[in-house]
Amino acid sequence: MALFSILAVLSTVTWLSAADNTVSGPCRAYEQFEDAASCGKKGYLLEYGLRNCMKFNSPEVRAEFTAVGKQFLDCTTSCLIAHLRDLFRKETPTCSTIHDSAFDSHVTCYLKCDFCKVCKTEKLALLKSYDTSDFLSFKAVSAVFKVMRACGPMSCFFSFSF
C-alpha cells in the first residue's frame, strides 16, 4: 500500500521529451558525459539524467513551483551534475557504475537540497513533474524509499498541507 501511495504521488500529468527540446544550460553536461561514456539512449545519462534535467529546468515545469521549489530544483540539478563530474574526474566510469552511482546520488542531493521541506509545500508541482516510468527500476524505488525514510512519510506526502 505504501509503495502504491508513493508511486501514485510521483505519477505524472506532464511529459516533456528531451528529443523535443534543445539542450542548453546545465543539462548540456549530460550530453558531454554521454560523449565520454557512450552508454546509449537507454543508459542513465540520456534516458534518465538528461530527460529529467530538461524536464525540471523547463519553463513549464518551473512555473508550477514557488521560489522555494525553484531553489530545490536548482540545487538538485547542480548537485546531481557535480556528483557526475566527480565520478568522471579520474577516468571514464563504466555505464553500470554511472547508473548505480547516479541513482545513489539522488538520495544525497534530494536531502541536501531540502526535499523534506519542499515536499510538504510543493506536492502539486511535484505530482505534475515526475513520470511513473522513472520509478520502474529497483534503484529508483530504493532511492524513493531512502528519501521517504529520511523525511518521514507522514510528515511529507501524507500531510495535508498543499
C-alpha positions as CSV (number, residue, x, y, z in Angstrom):
1,M,0.0,0.0,0.0
2,A,2.8,2.4,0.9
3,L,4.6,1.7,-2.4
4,F,1.4,2.3,-4.3
5,S,0.8,5.6,-2.5
6,I,4.4,6.8,-3.2
7,L,4.1,5.9,-6.8
8,A,0.7,7.5,-7.1
9,V,2.1,10.7,-5.7
10,L,5.1,10.5,-8.0
11,S,3.0,9.9,-11.1
12,T,3.0,12.5,-13.9
13,V,0.5,14.5,-15.7
14,T,3.3,16.3,-17.6
15,W,5.5,14.6,-20.2
16,L,8.3,16.5,-21.8
17,S,10.7,14.7,-24.1
18,A,14.3,15.6,-24.3
19,A,14.1,15.0,-28.0
20,D,11.7,17.9,-28.4
21,N,13.9,20.4,-26.7
22,T,17.3,22.0,-27.5
23,V,19.8,21.0,-24.8
24,S,21.4,24.0,-23.2
25,G,22.4,25.3,-19.8
26,P,23.4,22.9,-17.1
27,C,21.6,19.9,-18.8
28,R,24.2,20.0,-21.6
29,A,26.6,18.3,-19.1
30,Y,24.6,15.1,-19.5
31,E,25.4,15.0,-23.2
32,Q,29.0,15.7,-22.5
33,F,29.2,12.8,-20.1
34,E,27.5,10.7,-22.7
35,D,30.0,11.7,-25.3
36,A,32.7,10.4,-23.0
37,A,30.9,7.2,-21.7
38,S,28.9,6.1,-24.8
39,C,26.1,4.4,-22.7
40,G,23.5,4.9,-25.4
41,K,19.9,6.1,-25.4
42,K,18.8,3.7,-22.7
43,G,21.7,4.5,-20.4
44,Y,21.2,6.6,-17.3
45,L,22.8,9.7,-18.8
46,L,20.3,10.2,-21.6
47,E,17.3,8.1,-20.6
48,Y,17.0,9.4,-17.1
49,G,19.5,12.2,-16.3
50,L,19.2,14.4,-19.4
51,R,15.5,13.8,-19.8
52,N,14.7,14.7,-16.2
53,C,17.2,17.6,-16.1
54,M,15.5,19.1,-19.1
55,K,12.0,18.5,-17.7
56,F,12.8,20.0,-14.3
57,N,14.5,23.0,-15.9
58,S,11.8,23.7,-18.5
59,P,9.8,26.9,-18.1
60,E,6.5,25.0,-18.0
61,V,7.6,22.8,-15.0
62,R,9.4,25.6,-13.2
63,A,6.3,27.8,-13.4
64,E,4.5,25.3,-11.2
65,F,6.9,25.8,-8.3
66,T,7.3,28.6,-5.7
67,A,10.6,30.4,-5.2
68,V,11.5,27.7,-2.5
69,G,10.6,24.9,-5.0
70,K,12.8,26.6,-7.7
71,Q,15.7,26.7,-5.3
72,F,15.2,23.0,-4.7
73,L,15.3,22.4,-8.5
74,D,18.4,24.5,-9.0
75,C,20.2,22.9,-6.0
76,T,19.3,19.4,-7.1
77,T,20.4,20.0,-10.7
78,S,23.7,21.4,-9.6
79,C,24.2,18.6,-7.0
80,L,23.5,15.7,-9.4
81,I,25.8,17.2,-12.1
82,A,28.5,17.9,-9.6
83,H,28.3,14.2,-8.5
84,L,28.8,13.0,-12.1
85,R,31.7,15.5,-12.6
86,D,33.4,14.0,-9.6
87,L,32.7,10.5,-10.9
88,F,34.3,11.3,-14.3
89,R,37.2,13.3,-12.8
90,K,39.8,10.5,-12.7
91,E,38.6,8.3,-15.6
92,T,35.5,7.4,-17.6
93,P,33.4,5.1,-15.4
94,T,31.5,2.1,-16.8
95,C,27.9,2.6,-17.7
96,S,26.9,0.3,-14.8
97,T,28.9,2.4,-12.4
98,I,27.3,5.6,-13.7
99,H,23.8,4.2,-13.3
100,D,24.4,2.9,-9.8
101,S,26.3,5.9,-8.5
102,A,23.9,8.4,-10.1
103,F,20.9,6.9,-8.5
104,D,22.7,6.8,-5.2
105,S,23.4,10.5,-5.5
106,H,19.7,11.3,-5.9
107,V,19.2,10.5,-2.2
108,T,22.1,12.6,-1.1
109,C,21.2,15.5,-3.4
110,Y,17.5,15.5,-2.5
111,L,18.2,15.5,1.2
112,K,20.9,18.2,0.9
113,C,18.6,20.4,-1.2
114,D,15.7,20.2,1.4
115,F,13.4,17.8,-0.3
116,C,11.8,17.0,3.1
117,K,10.8,20.7,3.4
118,V,9.8,21.1,-0.3
119,C,7.6,18.0,-0.5
120,K,5.3,19.5,2.2
121,T,4.5,22.6,0.2
122,E,5.1,21.7,-3.4
123,K,3.0,18.5,-3.7
124,L,1.1,19.5,-6.7
125,A,4.2,20.7,-8.6
126,L,6.0,17.5,-7.8
127,L,3.0,15.4,-8.8
128,K,2.9,17.1,-12.2
129,S,6.7,16.8,-12.7
130,Y,7.5,13.1,-12.1
131,D,6.9,10.3,-14.5
132,T,5.9,6.9,-13.2
133,S,8.2,5.2,-15.7
134,D,11.1,6.8,-13.7
135,F,10.2,4.5,-10.8
136,L,10.2,1.2,-12.5
137,S,13.7,0.2,-11.6
138,F,14.9,-1.3,-8.3
139,K,17.5,1.5,-7.9
140,A,14.8,4.2,-8.4
141,V,12.4,2.7,-6.0
142,S,15.2,2.1,-3.5
143,A,16.1,5.8,-3.7
144,V,12.5,6.9,-3.1
145,F,12.3,4.7,0.0
146,K,15.6,6.1,1.3
147,V,14.4,9.7,0.9
148,M,11.0,9.0,2.3
149,R,12.5,7.2,5.3
150,A,14.8,10.2,5.9
151,C,11.9,12.7,5.6
152,G,9.3,10.6,7.4
153,P,6.4,9.8,5.0
154,M,3.8,11.0,7.4
155,S,5.4,14.5,7.5
156,C,5.9,14.7,3.8
157,F,3.5,13.3,1.3
158,F,0.8,12.2,3.7
159,S,0.4,15.6,5.4
160,F,-2.5,17.7,4.1
161,S,-0.7,21.0,3.6
162,F,-0.7,22.0,-0.1
